[in-house]
């Protein structure tokens, strides 16, 4: 014997309108929800990934083969790297303001200390 409530619940389900997410294809809903997230992630990644650095200045230690190259991005941040005459890099330090770097070379010109935003970084030639 059927109960009266079970026939009512199945009867109501037959007349219920489908919800929005039940009628749209799932890929369309994912696309609508994912577009703002993809745009946000793309803008955050492209600001540094496609922002190429430009060589702004080179500081050579005396008459040695080593120099410190200063690179800046368009937003003002950048990095410095210790290189030899052949272009081989011996270290790199990121910075957000090139004016505060103030490199201090060692007497033998095999290392340089740079004051970046957060700390002092020592770049050195390691044989």
SEZA-203603 format. One line per 5 residues: number of its first residue (from 0); for each residue x, y, z of N, C-alpha, C, O, CB. Coordinates in nm, 3 decimals. Atoms other than C-alpha are relative to their C-alpha. Glycine has a CB too. Layout:
SEZA-203603
NUM = X:Y:Z:X:Y:Z:X:Y:Z:X:Y:Z:X:Y:Z | ...
//
This chain:
SEZA-203603
0 = 0.083:-0.117:0.000:0.000:0.000:0.000:0.089:0.124:0.000:0.183:0.135:0.078:-0.095:-0.001:0.120 | -0.078:-0.122:0.012:0.133:0.339:-0.102:-0.045:0.102:0.101:-0.163:0.111:0.136:-0.010:0.057:-0.141 | 0.038:-0.109:-0.090:0.147:0.625:0.135:-0.034:0.122:-0.083:0.012:0.138:-0.196:0.114:0.032:0.102 | 0.047:-0.119:0.069:-0.014:0.949:0.040:0.113:0.101:-0.024:0.113:0.169:-0.126:-0.113:0.064:0.080 | -0.108:-0.099:0.013:0.303:1.159:0.095:0.097:-0.037:-0.111:0.151:0.052:-0.177:0.074:0.014:0.132
5 = -0.095:0.036:0.104:0.520:0.958:-0.142:-0.055:0.032:-0.138:0.022:0.070:-0.226:0.034:-0.148:0.009 | 0.056:-0.033:0.130:0.280:1.010:-0.433:-0.001:0.151:-0.021:0.012:0.197:-0.134:-0.143:-0.057:-0.014 | -0.006:-0.146:0.014:0.272:1.383:-0.361:0.140:0.046:-0.036:0.156:0.137:-0.118:-0.045:0.068:0.128 | -0.137:-0.044:0.027:0.650:1.413:-0.364:0.040:-0.033:-0.144:0.108:0.048:-0.207:0.098:-0.065:0.099 | -0.033:0.031:0.139:0.684:1.236:-0.700:-0.083:0.086:-0.094:-0.037:0.121:-0.203:-0.023:-0.149:-0.029
10 = 0.086:-0.083:0.082:0.395:1.437:-0.837:0.058:0.143:-0.010:0.053:0.204:-0.117:-0.144:0.003:0.057 | -0.059:-0.134:0.001:0.566:1.768:-0.738:0.128:0.002:-0.084:0.155:0.100:-0.152:0.030:0.047:0.144 | -0.125:0.005:0.074:0.896:1.658:-0.891:-0.025:0.007:-0.150:0.059:0.057:-0.225:0.078:-0.126:0.035 | 0.031:-0.002:0.143:0.729:1.617:-1.228:-0.029:0.142:-0.048:-0.007:0.171:-0.165:-0.119:-0.090:-0.029 | 0.036:-0.136:0.041:0.617:1.982:-1.231:0.107:0.104:0.039:0.091:0.222:0.009:-0.131:0.039:0.063
15 = -0.104:-0.095:-0.043:0.932:2.138:-1.086:0.079:0.045:-0.122:0.115:-0.036:-0.207:0.095:-0.063:0.107 | -0.080:-0.055:0.109:1.118:2.367:-1.324:0.147:-0.032:0.025:0.193:-0.026:0.139:-0.021:0.154:-0.013 | -0.142:0.026:-0.020:1.484:2.274:-1.383:0.073:0.129:0.035:0.038:0.237:-0.013:0.062:-0.064:-0.126 | -0.078:-0.117:-0.041:1.734:2.507:-1.224:0.093:0.042:-0.113:0.115:-0.033:-0.208:0.082:-0.032:0.129 | -0.083:-0.058:0.105:1.963:2.728:-1.430:0.119:-0.090:-0.034:0.146:-0.116:-0.151:0.050:0.138:0.043
20 = -0.119:0.081:0.024:2.273:2.511:-1.386:-0.033:-0.139:-0.053:0.056:-0.211:-0.099:0.080:-0.012:0.126 | 0.039:0.131:0.054:2.074:2.202:-1.485:-0.034:0.010:-0.148:-0.032:-0.092:-0.218:-0.119:-0.055:0.079 | 0.038:-0.015:0.140:1.972:2.344:-1.822:0.118:0.038:-0.087:0.123:-0.003:-0.204:-0.109:0.103:-0.014 | -0.117:-0.041:0.077:2.303:2.500:-1.935:0.101:-0.114:-0.006:0.111:-0.192:0.089:0.064:0.126:0.061 | -0.108:0.101:0.003:2.585:2.275:-2.052:0.107:0.036:0.103:0.133:0.154:0.129:0.062:-0.009:-0.143
25 = -0.100:-0.023:-0.105:2.853:2.234:-1.789:0.120:0.079:-0.052:0.176:0.161:0.022:0.048:-0.133:0.058 | -0.116:-0.072:0.052:3.130:2.364:-2.017:-0.028:0.150:-0.009:0.062:0.231:0.010:0.039:-0.054:-0.139 | 0.034:-0.142:0.008:2.943:2.693:-2.061:0.007:0.064:0.139:0.054:0.177:0.153:-0.141:0.020:-0.060 | -0.008:-0.053:-0.137:2.913:2.738:-1.685:0.144:0.012:0.046:0.181:0.111:0.110:-0.079:-0.089:0.096 | -0.141:-0.008:-0.035:3.280:2.658:-1.636:0.069:0.115:-0.072:0.155:0.182:-0.015:0.070:-0.132:-0.032
30 = -0.057:-0.111:0.076:3.369:2.905:-1.907:-0.038:0.134:0.061:0.047:0.222:0.076:-0.046:-0.007:-0.146 | 0.044:-0.125:-0.062:3.161:3.180:-1.748:0.067:0.024:0.136:0.102:0.137:0.168:-0.150:-0.001:0.017 | -0.063:-0.015:-0.131:3.307:3.114:-1.404:0.151:0.014:-0.012:0.213:0.083:0.069:-0.034:-0.119:0.089 | -0.144:-0.002:0.013:3.663:3.067:-1.528:0.058:0.121:-0.069:0.176:0.151:-0.051:0.042:-0.119:-0.072 | -0.052:-0.116:0.073:3.695:3.375:-1.748:0.056:0.109:0.091:0.168:0.154:0.068:-0.110:0.058:-0.086
35 = -0.058:-0.103:-0.087:3.737:3.631:-1.467:0.127:-0.048:0.070:0.222:0.029:0.087:-0.102:0.044:0.104 | -0.118:0.054:-0.065:3.985:3.404:-1.291:0.118:-0.008:-0.097:0.231:0.023:-0.059:-0.029:-0.138:0.059 | -0.107:0.008:0.100:4.184:3.348:-1.610:0.054:0.138:-0.034:0.175:0.154:-0.052:-0.051:-0.070:-0.126 | -0.045:-0.136:0.028:4.197:3.720:-1.682:0.084:0.056:0.114:0.185:0.122:0.090:-0.120:0.092:-0.025 | -0.076:-0.047:-0.115:4.317:3.797:-1.331:0.137:-0.067:0.005:0.238:0.001:0.026:-0.076:-0.026:0.130
40 = -0.127:0.072:-0.002:4.586:3.528:-1.341:0.090:0.044:-0.114:0.211:0.058:-0.097:-0.024:-0.151:-0.006 | -0.080:-0.045:0.115:4.698:3.638:-1.686:0.059:0.137:0.020:0.174:0.161:-0.018:-0.084:0.000:-0.124 | -0.054:-0.135:-0.022:4.736:4.000:-1.586:0.110:-0.001:0.105:0.206:0.075:0.093:-0.112:0.095:0.042 | -0.104:0.007:-0.101:4.937:3.909:-1.278:0.128:-0.062:-0.055:0.237:-0.014:-0.025:-0.048:-0.080:0.120 | -0.118:0.066:0.056:5.170:3.677:-1.470:0.066:0.084:-0.109:0.188:0.088:-0.119:-0.038:-0.136:-0.055
45 = -0.058:-0.075:0.112:5.214:3.901:-1.772:0.073:0.126:0.046:0.160:0.175:-0.026:-0.108:0.037:-0.098 | -0.068:-0.121:-0.045:5.321:4.200:-1.565:0.149:-0.023:0.019:0.227:0.070:0.000:-0.062:0.051:0.129 | -0.142:0.028:-0.018:5.654:4.030:-1.490:0.054:-0.090:-0.110:0.171:-0.078:-0.147:0.024:-0.063:0.137 | -0.049:0.093:0.101:5.676:3.757:-1.753:0.031:0.069:-0.133:0.129:0.034:-0.199:-0.102:-0.111:-0.023 | -0.020:-0.068:0.128:5.646:3.990:-2.053:0.064:0.137:0.017:0.084:0.208:-0.081:-0.130:0.014:-0.072
50 = -0.064:-0.127:-0.028:5.805:4.291:-1.887:0.152:-0.023:-0.003:0.210:-0.067:0.096:-0.046:0.059:0.139 | -0.142:0.028:0.014:6.161:4.270:-2.016:0.082:0.107:0.071:0.044:0.223:0.078:0.039:-0.008:-0.148 | -0.090:-0.092:-0.070:6.445:4.426:-1.823:0.096:0.063:-0.100:0.135:0.002:-0.200:0.078:-0.074:0.112 | -0.092:-0.074:0.086:6.670:4.685:-1.980:0.126:0.032:0.079:0.120:0.074:0.194:-0.067:0.129:-0.053 | -0.128:-0.032:-0.063:7.039:4.729:-1.900:0.010:0.151:0.014:0.004:0.225:-0.084:0.120:-0.057:-0.083
55 = -0.003:-0.144:-0.027:7.067:5.069:-1.734:0.140:0.053:0.028:0.172:0.166:-0.007:-0.090:0.031:0.117 | -0.129:-0.050:-0.045:7.420:5.090:-1.597:0.093:-0.119:0.024:0.047:-0.229:0.055:-0.014:0.086:0.130 | -0.100:0.102:-0.031:7.741:4.891:-1.557:0.105:0.062:0.089:0.158:0.170:0.060:0.063:-0.058:-0.130 | -0.103:-0.046:-0.093:7.979:4.930:-1.265:0.116:-0.099:-0.006:0.101:-0.215:0.032:-0.057:0.012:0.147 | -0.118:0.086:0.014:8.329:4.792:-1.333:0.091:0.023:0.119:0.114:0.136:0.161:0.075:0.029:-0.134
60 = -0.091:-0.008:-0.113:8.564:4.713:-1.048:0.142:0.022:-0.050:0.204:-0.071:-0.102:-0.009:-0.128:0.088 | -0.138:-0.030:0.039:8.896:4.886:-1.122:0.028:-0.042:-0.143:-0.052:-0.015:-0.233:0.099:-0.068:0.093 | -0.036:0.048:0.133:9.071:4.729:-1.419:-0.022:-0.149:-0.012:0.043:-0.214:-0.094:0.143:0.033:-0.031 | 0.021:0.146:-0.001:8.938:4.379:-1.351:-0.091:-0.044:-0.114:-0.140:0.038:-0.192:-0.059:-0.045:0.133 | 0.087:0.059:0.102:8.740:4.146:-1.574:-0.145:-0.009:0.045:-0.229:-0.059:-0.030:0.050:-0.138:-0.037
65 = 0.134:0.018:-0.057:8.430:4.167:-1.353:-0.073:0.133:0.011:-0.013:0.237:0.040:0.009:-0.066:0.137 | 0.082:-0.121:-0.010:8.145:4.415:-1.355:-0.137:-0.036:0.057:-0.178:-0.153:0.057:-0.015:0.069:-0.138 | 0.135:0.015:-0.055:7.804:4.464:-1.197:-0.094:0.071:-0.095:-0.081:0.191:-0.119:-0.011:0.058:0.146 | 0.095:-0.056:0.095:7.519:4.516:-1.442:-0.133:0.027:0.070:-0.183:-0.058:0.143:-0.020:-0.094:-0.121 | 0.127:-0.042:-0.059:7.204:4.703:-1.336:-0.109:-0.007:-0.106:-0.101:0.060:-0.209:0.010:0.145:0.060
70 = 0.114:0.014:0.091:6.878:4.601:-1.508:-0.125:0.053:0.068:-0.146:0.030:0.187:-0.019:-0.148:-0.044 | 0.126:-0.052:-0.053:6.544:4.776:-1.463:-0.116:-0.042:-0.088:-0.106:-0.045:-0.211:0.005:0.154:0.011 | 0.126:0.022:0.070:6.190:4.679:-1.555:-0.070:0.134:-0.016:-0.026:0.234:0.041:-0.091:-0.101:0.078 | 0.071:-0.126:0.021:5.942:4.942:-1.669:-0.068:0.051:0.127:-0.096:0.170:0.137:-0.103:-0.016:-0.110 | 0.066:-0.043:-0.123:5.781:4.947:-1.322:0.098:0.053:0.105:0.056:0.090:0.214:-0.079:-0.115:0.058
75 = -0.099:-0.053:-0.093:6.108:5.056:-1.156:0.078:-0.106:0.074:0.190:-0.081:0.119:-0.067:0.089:0.099 | -0.071:0.111:-0.064:6.201:4.722:-1.003:0.103:-0.054:-0.098:0.105:-0.016:-0.215:-0.098:-0.112:0.047 | -0.098:0.058:0.089:6.487:4.521:-1.142:0.092:-0.095:0.073:0.056:-0.153:0.175:0.080:0.108:-0.066 | -0.098:0.089:-0.061:6.797:4.321:-1.062:0.140:0.044:-0.041:0.158:0.119:-0.137:-0.025:-0.147:-0.042 | -0.141:-0.019:0.034:7.176:4.338:-1.063:0.063:-0.137:-0.012:0.021:-0.233:0.054:0.074:0.087:0.107
80 = -0.070:0.127:0.009:7.410:4.064:-1.170:0.148:0.025:-0.022:0.189:0.119:-0.090:-0.058:-0.087:-0.114 | -0.145:-0.004:0.011:7.782:4.006:-1.142:0.040:-0.083:-0.122:0.005:-0.200:-0.131:0.069:-0.053:0.130 | -0.039:0.067:0.123:7.934:3.917:-1.480:0.149:0.021:-0.027:0.210:0.114:0.025:-0.084:0.050:-0.119 | -0.137:-0.021:0.046:8.276:3.871:-1.636:-0.005:0.055:-0.142:-0.113:0.079:-0.196:0.083:-0.133:0.007 | -0.005:-0.059:0.134:8.394:4.006:-1.973:-0.063:-0.090:-0.106:-0.109:-0.041:-0.209:0.143:0.031:-0.039
85 = 0.059:0.093:0.096:8.270:3.693:-2.150:-0.152:-0.004:0.012:-0.218:-0.067:-0.071:0.057:-0.140:0.022 | 0.145:-0.002:-0.019:7.917:3.757:-2.019:-0.051:-0.107:0.093:-0.172:-0.119:0.111:-0.067:-0.014:-0.132 | 0.040:0.105:-0.095:7.915:3.466:-1.772:-0.047:0.065:0.129:0.020:0.153:0.183:0.118:-0.098:0.028 | 0.059:-0.058:-0.121:7.694:3.544:-1.473:0.042:-0.079:0.124:0.048:-0.202:0.122:-0.154:0.003:-0.011 | -0.044:0.063:-0.125:7.809:3.476:-1.115:-0.098:0.024:0.115:-0.065:-0.004:0.230:0.138:0.051:0.038
90 = 0.100:-0.022:-0.104:7.496:3.573:-0.925:-0.088:0.117:-0.035:-0.054:0.202:-0.118:0.066:0.023:0.135 | 0.101:-0.101:0.031:7.192:3.793:-0.926:-0.075:0.037:0.126:-0.098:-0.049:0.211:-0.097:-0.051:-0.109 | 0.077:-0.047:-0.115:7.001:4.003:-0.672:-0.113:0.089:-0.050:-0.090:0.185:-0.123:0.091:0.077:0.101 | 0.119:-0.078:0.037:6.646:4.137:-0.718:-0.011:0.124:0.088:0.034:0.124:0.203:-0.128:-0.085:0.012 | 0.023:-0.122:-0.078:6.552:4.489:-0.605:-0.126:0.069:-0.051:-0.172:0.042:-0.162:0.122:0.096:-0.009
95 = 0.116:-0.077:0.045:6.255:4.723:-0.620:0.035:0.146:-0.024:-0.045:0.221:-0.080:-0.111:-0.010:0.101 | -0.041:-0.138:0.021:6.450:5.049:-0.623:0.151:0.003:-0.022:0.227:-0.025:0.071:-0.040:0.090:0.121 | -0.142:0.003:0.033:6.786:5.082:-0.798:0.081:0.106:0.073:0.202:0.091:0.087:0.018:0.017:-0.149 | -0.074:-0.107:-0.067:6.878:5.401:-0.611:0.059:-0.043:0.133:0.155:0.018:0.180:-0.090:0.119:0.022 | -0.045:0.041:-0.133:6.928:5.213:-0.284:0.103:-0.112:-0.003:0.134:-0.167:0.103:-0.118:-0.044:0.082
100 = -0.087:0.118:0.009:7.171:4.947:-0.412:0.141:0.024:0.058:0.186:-0.054:0.141:0.012:-0.043:-0.144 | -0.133:-0.036:-0.050:7.512:5.110:-0.345:0.096:-0.120:0.009:0.117:-0.172:0.118:-0.013:0.064:0.137 | -0.091:0.115:-0.003:7.756:4.831:-0.443:0.132:0.033:0.069:0.186:0.143:0.054:0.026:-0.051:-0.141 | -0.130:-0.012:-0.066:8.070:4.779:-0.234:0.085:-0.118:-0.047:0.056:-0.233:-0.016:-0.014:0.002:0.158 | -0.086:0.103:0.056:8.347:4.588:-0.413:0.106:-0.043:0.101:0.150:0.038:0.183:0.067:0.050:-0.127
105 = -0.113:0.050:-0.079:8.606:4.369:-0.238:0.130:0.047:-0.066:0.130:0.085:-0.184:-0.003:-0.157:0.011 | -0.129:-0.047:0.052:8.973:4.462:-0.283:0.047:-0.080:-0.121:0.109:-0.024:-0.211:0.105:-0.005:0.109 | -0.045:0.084:0.112:9.037:4.168:-0.519:-0.099:-0.002:-0.117:-0.074:-0.069:-0.217:0.022:-0.140:0.049 | 0.105:-0.010:0.103:8.723:4.249:-0.727:-0.068:-0.133:-0.032:-0.130:-0.146:-0.137:0.060:0.056:-0.127 | 0.065:0.129:0.022:8.601:3.889:-0.692:-0.136:-0.010:0.069:-0.205:-0.110:0.054:0.089:-0.112:0.048
110 = 0.132:-0.001:-0.063:8.295:3.983:-0.485:-0.046:0.144:0.017:0.033:0.237:0.022:0.002:-0.072:0.137 | 0.062:-0.130:-0.019:8.056:4.271:-0.442:-0.121:-0.018:0.091:-0.195:-0.116:0.079:-0.041:0.065:-0.138 | 0.115:0.003:-0.090:7.801:4.345:-0.170:-0.097:0.108:-0.043:-0.059:0.223:-0.064:0.044:0.019:0.149 | 0.104:-0.092:0.045:7.473:4.507:-0.270:-0.108:0.006:0.106:-0.152:-0.097:0.157:-0.059:-0.045:-0.137 | 0.109:-0.017:-0.096:7.212:4.651:-0.035:-0.132:0.003:-0.076:-0.166:0.105:-0.137:0.018:0.130:0.084
115 = 0.131:0.004:0.065:6.876:4.539:-0.173:-0.104:0.048:0.101:-0.069:0.093:0.210:-0.034:-0.143:-0.052 | 0.109:-0.049:-0.085:6.538:4.626:-0.022:-0.005:-0.071:0.134:-0.024:-0.008:0.238:-0.134:-0.017:-0.070 | 0.022:0.080:-0.120:6.528:4.345:0.230:0.127:-0.035:0.075:0.125:-0.055:0.196:-0.072:-0.125:-0.036 | -0.122:0.048:-0.064:6.890:4.254:0.296:0.121:0.040:-0.083:0.109:0.093:-0.193:-0.004:-0.153:0.020 | -0.126:-0.019:0.073:7.252:4.286:0.196:0.034:-0.133:-0.067:0.032:-0.238:-0.003:0.116:0.047:0.095
120 = -0.029:0.120:0.077:7.346:4.038:-0.077:0.145:0.008:-0.047:0.190:0.110:-0.098:-0.099:-0.016:-0.120 | -0.138:0.006:0.048:7.699:3.929:-0.155:0.005:-0.090:-0.123:-0.031:-0.208:-0.117:0.096:-0.052:0.113 | -0.019:0.074:0.124:7.767:3.822:-0.512:0.149:-0.020:-0.018:0.227:0.075:-0.008:-0.063:0.074:-0.123 | -0.143:0.027:0.010:8.099:3.651:-0.565:0.032:-0.099:-0.110:-0.051:-0.182:-0.147:0.054:-0.051:0.131 | -0.051:0.092:0.101:8.304:3.472:-0.827:0.049:-0.124:0.073:0.139:-0.117:0.157:0.113:0.066:-0.086
125 = -0.040:0.127:-0.061:8.335:3.109:-0.727:0.067:-0.085:-0.107:0.006:-0.114:-0.210:-0.122:-0.074:0.064 | -0.071:0.080:0.101:8.598:2.904:-0.911:-0.061:-0.138:-0.017:-0.012:-0.217:-0.099:0.146:-0.013:0.038
//
